Amino acid sequence: MLINEVSKLTKLTKKAIEYYTLQGLISPSILDNGYREYSSQDIDTLNKISVLRKLDISTEEIRCILNDSTNSALQAVSVKKELDYQRDMMKKSILQKLSEGKPYEEVSAELQAVEQGKTITDKLLDAFPGYYGRFICMHFARFLNEPIQSETQQSAYESILLFLDNVSALDIPKDLEDYLIEGTSHIGTKQISEMLKSTKKSYENPDGFLASNKEVLDQYLEFKQSDGYKNSSACKLMELMNKFKSSNGYNDTFIPAMKKLSTAYTEYYRQMEIANEKLLAQYPEIEKL
């Protein structure tokens, strides 16, 4: 069908359709008279584009989404939108402080922290694609709203950017990638946030967590020791992740720099170490797994 009919069906202007065509988001055939003929698939794609644009998703992001059959790109955009919303709330708070008479120079450091946090989370999402990237991006985002006030923090910030710019891509074999996609396709920003909240409760009150989850932990430990787990895709994926962290500087460069950059992350890390010590005291066999 020709562009006039396409415009009526999709409720898009002809200029918009021509723009998406020139951007390569759709590829209509060319008739002998030079007119473009749009297929039913082009119509379907244009309807998707229309929805995504109304959600304020950029053309480049739409290109990635349309070329991705796993929904991973769409989920990554969802994480970015969630973090953008959180940053907008921080900016709203800063604006309120200005309206109440706080000097511009006093809120400047807060605003800079918001922008620096965005830079790191964007790079995290690029460096670690897929579910793993979305999870660690949202995990670290909550520790990145502190203004940089010392040379040590500035050096740590620069180390993090350098690490993320040069980290090797996480190479996951096709069978494990399929397993990861299938197992995490239903996990969005809401579910990740809930997991992070649950983790926060466990390390803030490790004794209570261990006491109330003893049966679950016993079952989990038994499963981890079984041949079924050791031969599973979940085990292979975990081993791959651990190897990736230990070999590319994640443990030796990124984590120490995060501890220097953020006092909140330093406290979180300290609490996690205490929680792990109590877990190992109750389940010493975990160290052998």
Secondary structure by P-SEA (a helix, b strand, c coil): ccaaaaaaaacccaaaaaaaaaaccbbbbbccccbbbbcaaaaaaaaaaaaaaaacccaaaaaaaaacccaaaaaaaaaaaaaaaaaaaaaaaaaaaaaaccccccaaaaaaaaaaaaaaaaaaaaacccaaaaaaaaaaccccccccccaaaaaaaaaaaaaaaccccccccaaaaaaaaaacccccaaaaaaaaaaaaaaaacaaaaaaaaaaaaaaaaaaaacccccccaaaaaaaaaaaaaacccccccaaaaaaaacaaaaaaaaaaaaaaaaaaaaccccccc
